[in-house]
Amino acid sequence: MKQIKNMNSLVRVALFGGLLVLVFAGATLAGAAVDPDVDREAADAHSGDGEPDAHATAGRPEVKGLAQAEDGLRLVIEDPRRVAQSGRLVFKIVDEDGAPVRDFDVEHDRRMHLIVVRRDLSGFQHLHPEQTADGAWEVPLRLAEAGSYRLFADFSTDGRAHTLGIDLNVDGPFEARPLPPATTTAVTESGYEVRLADGGDEVRFTVFKDGARVRDIEPYLGARGHLVALRQGDLAFLHVHPESQAAVGADIRFAVEYPSEGAYRLFLQFKVDGRVHTAAFTREVGDPHGD
């Protein structure tokens, strides 16, 4: 009789466990019915090895400069609190062991490009640091106004391009400037008028001086011009490329792929009479992917 009671107890436990399984299974099915895309989205976002699926981000151009470190490389600034006072920036690109990287590829005629801009997208600077014997990079840097600045180290090593970003704060009263409205014409400090024509993934610039078209644009960084595009807000850095490396021609053309809708600031640099000139434009971009 005692054995029978024990068996009955085991049967009741087993039945109770089975009932719990059915309850949880029913809840799972109900959840899938209410929001059937939850599991599908999770499955679509990752491949079988747990890595992000390439199809999930296919067609969207890559943005850079949002991180201080990537692929085992890190941007390190020496004594960031004294940069504004000293007027000189010293930084390194270090590897996973903290050792300075010394070997860099030549891209756009330089081994290192440094872009500096305040977070309200004013005060744009494009500098070319010099590498020292210990692997560090040095460059004079003048930050005339208080505020938060974003520094981008744009370089290539072992055939792979990188753009690492870091913030640098300058103490003092600060009031952000509103982004200038979108226009198709900009005037440089030196008096050159630059007109922009936006043809989707291509932007074309034409330079004028005193109403006459400027055709003798000189090579700058291996092309007729250099363009930096930054997205308002997170200051995502877009890699843009000249359509032609030719040093002659009427227009300056670039291929630009905007990764998302929003406001972007375009900084065009070109060279005339041995001097580099900068024109800045605001572009309002709708959803380029139609999502």
Secondary structure by P-SEA (a helix, b strand, c coil): caaaaaaaaaaaaaaaaaaaaaaaaaaaaaaaaaccaaaaaaaaaccccccccccccccbbbbcccccccccbbbbbccccccccccbbbbbbccccccccccccccccccbbbbbbcccccbbbbbbbbbccccbbbbbbbbccccbbbbbbccccccbbbbbbbbbbbbcbbbbbcccccccccccccbbbbbbbbcccbbbbbbbccccccccccccccccbbbbbbbcccbbbbbbbbccccccccbbbbbbbbccbbbbbbbbbbbcccbbbbbbbbbbbcccccc
